[in-house]
Amino acid sequence: MASGMLVCVTGAGGFVASWLVKHLLQEGYIVRGTLRDPENPKNAHLKELEGAKERLSLYKADLMNYDSLCNAFKGCDGIFHVASPVSDDPNLVPVAIEGTKNVVNAAADMSVRRIVFTSSYGAVHMDPNRNPNKVLDETCWSDTEF
Ligand SMILES: NC(=O)c1ccc[n+]([C@@H]2O[C@H](COP(=O)([O-])OP(=O)(O)OC[C@H]3O[C@@H](n4cnc5c(N)ncnc54)[C@H](OP(=O)(O)O)[C@@H]3O)[C@@H](O)[C@H]2O)c1
């Protein structure tokens, strides 16, 4: 992708996403960040990033609110899906799954060409039968029974 393109980062105020927004701005992208609460002071650092005044806009969106995602994704060339409830609480797993489905479907509905999804090492390495010498890639998935 060339600089000057419009990309959206979900959960822009989170740990990984904040670094991503910073780097995208440095590379010259026009960036939209989604936040559940744009007025929350914990997200204030985003406005201080180099290039933010000119090229960062913040949209209110929740993973469970499909329309809010469509609104943020409209006109974007790409989406970086980073927002996720990060917790040991099993009740939040469906939010992560449904939220990701919502992101993929909203991006398709808004004709976005590419989605980059930040997943976890846990998705690929937890298989007691895997060959420890094999490089982990998209052919490797954790054994959910295990
Ligand atoms: N940190 C790491 O070292 C690491 C390593 C590998 C993979 N990852 C993966 O990277 C992703 C982000 O991790 P992180 O460490 O950056 O987490 P984080 O700092 O907790 O950020 C998560 C973000 O997701 C947002 N979020 C949670 N539920 C949401 C919802 N229902 N709708 C919209 N936004 C929601 C949060 O927004 P609020 O501010 O509104 O709560 C927050 O900004 C996760 O999938 C994690 O598994 C992280």
PDBQT file of the ligand as one rigid body, heavy atoms in Angstrom, charges set to zero:
ROOT
HETATM    1  N1  LIG A 201      -0.206  -6.998  23.859  1.00  0.00    +0.000 N 
HETATM    2  C1  LIG A 201       0.460  -7.978  23.268  1.00  0.00    +0.000 C 
HETATM    3  O1  LIG A 201       1.672  -8.205  23.551  1.00  0.00    +0.000 OA
HETATM    4  C2  LIG A 201      -0.207  -8.865  22.228  1.00  0.00    +0.000 A 
HETATM    5  C3  LIG A 201       0.534  -9.912  21.664  1.00  0.00    +0.000 A 
HETATM    6  C4  LIG A 201      -0.073 -10.709  20.690  1.00  0.00    +0.000 A 
HETATM    7  C5  LIG A 201      -1.379 -10.489  20.309  1.00  0.00    +0.000 A 
HETATM    8  N2  LIG A 201      -2.078  -9.480  20.881  1.00  0.00    +0.000 N 
HETATM    9  C6  LIG A 201      -3.461  -9.279  20.433  1.00  0.00    +0.000 C 
HETATM   10  O2  LIG A 201      -3.618  -7.946  19.976  1.00  0.00    +0.000 OA
HETATM   11  C7  LIG A 201      -4.956  -7.508  20.234  1.00  0.00    +0.000 C 
HETATM   12  C8  LIG A 201      -4.917  -6.200  21.075  1.00  0.00    +0.000 C 
HETATM   13  O3  LIG A 201      -4.176  -6.440  22.264  1.00  0.00    +0.000 OA
HETATM   14  P1  LIG A 201      -3.710  -5.250  23.238  1.00  0.00    +0.000 P 
HETATM   15  O4  LIG A 201      -2.698  -5.822  24.139  1.00  0.00    +0.000 OA
HETATM   16  O5  LIG A 201      -3.355  -4.048  22.436  1.00  0.00    +0.000 OA
HETATM   17  O6  LIG A 201      -5.043  -5.006  24.066  1.00  0.00    +0.000 OA
HETATM   18  P2  LIG A 201      -5.640  -3.690  24.783  1.00  0.00    +0.000 P 
HETATM   19  O7  LIG A 201      -4.565  -2.697  25.070  1.00  0.00    +0.000 OA
HETATM   20  O8  LIG A 201      -6.475  -4.199  25.919  1.00  0.00    +0.000 OA
HETATM   21  O9  LIG A 201      -6.565  -3.079  23.667  1.00  0.00    +0.000 OA
HETATM   22  C9  LIG A 201      -7.757  -3.695  23.283  1.00  0.00    +0.000 C 
HETATM   23  C10 LIG A 201      -8.647  -2.655  22.664  1.00  0.00    +0.000 C 
HETATM   24  O10 LIG A 201      -9.843  -3.307  22.247  1.00  0.00    +0.000 OA
HETATM   25  C11 LIG A 201     -10.904  -2.437  22.534  1.00  0.00    +0.000 C 
HETATM   26  N3  LIG A 201     -12.174  -3.180  22.705  1.00  0.00    +0.000 N 
HETATM   27  C12 LIG A 201     -12.450  -4.153  23.605  1.00  0.00    +0.000 A 
HETATM   28  N4  LIG A 201     -13.720  -4.558  23.464  1.00  0.00    +0.000 NA
HETATM   29  C13 LIG A 201     -14.259  -3.811  22.470  1.00  0.00    +0.000 A 
HETATM   30  C14 LIG A 201     -15.555  -3.719  21.864  1.00  0.00    +0.000 A 
HETATM   31  N5  LIG A 201     -16.576  -4.502  22.256  1.00  0.00    +0.000 N 
HETATM   32  N6  LIG A 201     -15.740  -2.834  20.871  1.00  0.00    +0.000 NA
HETATM   33  C15 LIG A 201     -14.737  -2.029  20.456  1.00  0.00    +0.000 A 
HETATM   34  N7  LIG A 201     -13.492  -2.047  20.993  1.00  0.00    +0.000 NA
HETATM   35  C16 LIG A 201     -13.276  -2.921  21.984  1.00  0.00    +0.000 A 
HETATM   36  C17 LIG A 201     -10.520  -1.703  23.802  1.00  0.00    +0.000 C 
HETATM   37  O11 LIG A 201     -11.228  -0.492  23.802  1.00  0.00    +0.000 OA
HETATM   38  P3  LIG A 201     -11.643   0.254  25.159  1.00  0.00    +0.000 P 
HETATM   39  O12 LIG A 201     -10.523   1.218  25.390  1.00  0.00    +0.000 OA
HETATM   40  O13 LIG A 201     -12.922   0.933  24.799  1.00  0.00    +0.000 OA
HETATM   41  O14 LIG A 201     -11.793  -0.765  26.240  1.00  0.00    +0.000 OA
HETATM   42  C18 LIG A 201      -9.022  -1.525  23.615  1.00  0.00    +0.000 C 
HETATM   43  O15 LIG A 201      -8.716  -0.308  22.983  1.00  0.00    +0.000 OA
HETATM   44  C19 LIG A 201      -5.652  -8.664  20.976  1.00  0.00    +0.000 C 
HETATM   45  O16 LIG A 201      -6.352  -9.446  20.048  1.00  0.00    +0.000 OA
HETATM   46  C20 LIG A 201      -4.467  -9.446  21.557  1.00  0.00    +0.000 C 
HETATM   47  O17 LIG A 201      -4.796 -10.812  21.744  1.00  0.00    +0.000 OA
HETATM   48  C21 LIG A 201      -1.527  -8.665  21.823  1.00  0.00    +0.000 A 
ENDROOT
TORSDOF 0
